[in-house]
Amino acid sequence: MTISAEGTPKARIVTALLRDGDRVLLCHRSPRRLVYPDVWDLPGGHVEPGELPGAALARELREELGIDIEAPAGPPVHLVRGATFDMQIWLVDAWVGSPANAAPEEHDVIAWFTEDALGELPLAHDSYRAMFSKALEVG
């Protein structure tokens, strides 16, 4: 467990970079959210106590997008460390179902973006743009 500067345990976050050919799926966080409001982010969420990160990712994608994935077997493609959280990001390019906004209280819209369409979107984290670029050039 990692401890934040305030001495509290850091939140463990898991997210997915859903890739469909030359597109990535992003979720727009509601302007009413207390943390990271009104920005585009990756689908995912908190790892619950006793839960493995891969299982948490599969659960979160089912809850937020209504899709099923295999829990990732390999390491994450990207890590983001914040003052109050540690986030693992996995590349996901296979799922069952059709992504839909199943969590409208968290995201007011979801959308697919090509790299060109990402443009000047306000993203939840500065490192996302380079990660998207790398994932889309190999995809």
ROSE-187588 format. One record per residue (C-alpha): x, y, z; residue in three letters. Coordinates in steps of 0.02 Angstrom, whole numbers, plus 32768, in hexadecimal, padded with zeros to 4 digits. Layout:
# ROSE-187588
XYZALA ...
This chain:
# ROSE-187588
800080008000MET 804080AD7FD4THR 8024813E804BILE 7FFE81EF8010SER 80588289804FALA 7FC882A480C8GLU 7FE781F88114GLY 7F4B81A780CDTHR 7F4F810F805APRO 7F55813F7FA3LYS 7EC1810A7F39ALA 7EE9807A7EC4ARG 7E9E809F7E19ILE 7E93802F7D7FVAL 7E63806D7CD3THR 7E59802D7C21ALA 7E9780797B81LEU 7E12802C7B10LEU 7E5580287A5FARG 7DED7FFF79C5ASP 7E60800C792EGLY 7E9380C37924ASP 7E1B80FF79ACARG 7E1D81097A6AVAL 7D8581127ADBLEU 7D7D81A07B58LEU 7CFD81CE7BDCCYS 7CD182837C01HIS 7CCD829B7CBEARG 7C3482FA7CF5SER 7C5183B17D24PRO 7BFD83857DCBARG 7C89830A7DFBARG 7CF083447E90LEU 7D9382FB7E4CVAL 7DCB83207D99TYR 7D26836D7D60PRO 7D0083987CAAASP 7D93833C7C5AVAL 7DA682A47BE9TRP 7DE7820B7C41ASP 7DFD81507C2FLEU 7D7880D87C6FPRO 7DA280827D13GLY 7DA0809E7DCCGLY 7DD7806A7E79HIS 7E1E7FC17EABVAL 7DB97F837F3EGLU 7E107F397FD8PRO 7E477E867FB5GLY 7E257E977EF9GLU 7EAB7E767E77LEU 7EC77F087DFEPRO 7E9A7EA27D62GLY 7DF87E677DB2ALA 7DD17F1A7DE6ALA 7DEA7F557D33LEU 7D757ED07CEFALA 7CF27EFF7D72ARG 7D027FBA7D51GLU 7CEF7FA67C94LEU 7C557F3A7CAEARG 7C0B7FBF7D24GLU 7C3A80587CBEGLU 7C2E801B7C0ALEU 7BCB7F797C10GLY 7C577F167BBEILE 7CB47E7A7BF5ASP 7D707E647BE7ILE 7DED7DE17C1CGLU 7E4C7E1E7CB4ALA 7EF47E5B7C70PRO 7F807DDE7C86ALA 80147E4F7C5EGLY 80547EEE7CACPRO 7FFE7F957C91PRO 80367FFE7BFDVAL 803F809C7C65HIS 804580D47D1ALEU 800C817B7D60VAL 803B81AD7E10ARG 7FE1823E7E61GLY 7FE782877F0FALA 7F4E82227F45THR 7F4881927EC9PHE 7FAB81127E66ASP 7F5D80E27DBEMET 7F82804D7D4FGLN 7F4C80557C98ILE 7F377FBB7C2ATRP 7F227FB87B6ELEU 7E817F5C7B45VAL 7E577F337A91ASP 7DE17E9F7AA8ALA 7D3B7E9D7B04TRP 7C8F7E537AFDVAL 7BFC7EC97AE9GLY 7BEB7F787AA6SER 7C2D80057B14PRO 7BA280747B56ALA 7B9980F77BDFASN 7B5A80877C6AALA 7B9181027CF3ALA 7B4281AA7CC6PRO 7B5E81E87D79GLU 7C1A81DF7D56GLU 7C2482097C9DHIS 7BAD82757C3DASP 7BE7822D7B95VAL 7C6081AF7B4BILE 7CAC81BD7A9EALA 7D2B81707A28TRP 7DBB81DF79EEPHE 7E4181CF7969THR 7EE8821D7994GLU 7EC182B47927ASP 7E1982CD797DALA 7E6A82CF7A29LEU 7EA9837D79FDGLY 7E9A83F27A8FGLU 7E2283897AF6LEU 7E3683AB7BAFPRO 7E7E83077BF0LEU 7E8382CA7CA3ALA 7F3F82B27C9DHIS 7FCB83037C39ASP 801F825B7C12SER 7F8682187BB5TYR 7FAC826B7B0DARG 805682157AF7ALA 800D81707B33MET 7F7D817D7AB4PHE 7FF781A77A29SER 806581117A51LYS 7FCF809A7A5FALA 7F8480D679BBLEU 802580CA7957GLU 803780117983VAL 7F7E7FEB7974GLY 
